[in-house]
Amino acid sequence: MKLRKVKIMIYIMIGIMGILLLAMMVTKILVLGYIVSATLIATAIFERLYWKCPYCGRFLGCLNDRGKYCQHCGKEIEI
């Protein structure tokens, strides 16, 4: 999977968590908190599995636009 798609998917998951948290605060339905927790875990697993350098295959670390190079192999990363 391309890193750009992975980045978009992670942002979508974070957006879903935000919406669910807001809905939980407004409606006081505790089950939504459990769904947010499950979404958080799923996002972390998804990021760990797919946010990897296309050259060396190692985890790239935090999502940010500043790092344009892999911290492990030094190759330029196109996001």
C-alpha positions as CSV (number, residue, x, y, z in Angstrom):
1,M,0.0,0.0,0.0
2,K,1.3,3.5,-0.9
3,L,2.4,5.7,2.0
4,R,0.0,8.4,0.9
5,K,-3.0,6.0,1.2
6,V,-1.7,4.8,4.6
7,K,-1.5,8.4,5.8
8,I,-5.0,9.2,4.6
9,M,-6.4,6.0,6.2
10,I,-4.8,7.0,9.5
11,Y,-6.2,10.5,9.4
12,I,-9.6,9.0,8.7
13,M,-9.4,6.7,11.7
14,I,-8.3,9.6,13.9
15,G,-11.3,11.7,12.6
16,I,-13.6,8.8,13.4
17,M,-12.2,8.7,16.9
18,G,-12.8,12.4,17.3
19,I,-16.4,12.2,16.2
20,L,-17.0,9.2,18.4
21,L,-15.5,11.0,21.4
22,L,-17.6,14.1,20.7
23,A,-20.7,11.9,20.4
24,M,-19.9,10.2,23.7
25,M,-19.5,13.5,25.5
26,V,-22.8,14.8,24.2
27,T,-24.9,11.6,24.6
28,K,-23.1,10.2,27.7
29,I,-23.2,6.7,26.1
30,L,-20.3,4.8,27.6
31,V,-20.2,2.2,24.9
32,L,-18.9,4.8,22.5
33,G,-15.8,5.1,24.7
34,Y,-15.1,1.4,24.3
35,I,-15.5,1.8,20.5
36,V,-13.1,4.7,20.6
37,S,-10.6,2.6,22.5
38,A,-10.9,-0.2,20.0
39,T,-10.5,2.2,17.1
40,L,-7.4,3.6,18.8
41,I,-5.9,0.1,19.1
42,A,-6.8,-0.7,15.5
43,T,-5.2,2.6,14.3
44,A,-2.0,1.8,16.2
45,I,-1.8,-1.7,14.8
46,F,-2.6,-0.4,11.2
47,E,0.1,2.2,11.5
48,R,2.7,-0.3,12.8
49,L,1.9,-2.7,10.0
50,Y,1.8,-0.3,7.0
51,W,3.8,2.9,7.9
52,K,7.0,1.4,6.7
53,C,9.9,2.5,4.5
54,P,9.4,1.2,1.0
55,Y,13.1,0.6,0.7
56,C,14.2,-1.1,3.9
57,G,10.8,-2.1,5.3
58,R,11.4,-0.6,8.8
59,F,8.8,1.4,10.7
60,L,9.0,5.2,9.8
61,G,7.9,6.5,13.2
62,C,5.7,9.5,13.9
63,L,3.4,10.8,11.2
64,N,4.8,14.1,10.1
65,D,5.6,15.9,6.9
66,R,8.9,17.2,8.1
67,G,10.8,14.0,7.7
68,K,11.4,13.3,4.0
69,Y,14.0,10.7,4.6
70,C,14.0,7.3,6.3
71,Q,15.7,7.5,9.6
72,H,17.1,4.0,9.2
73,C,18.4,3.8,5.6
74,G,18.5,7.5,4.7
75,K,16.5,7.1,1.4
76,E,14.1,9.9,0.4
77,I,10.5,9.0,1.2
78,E,7.7,10.3,-1.1
79,I,4.5,10.9,0.8
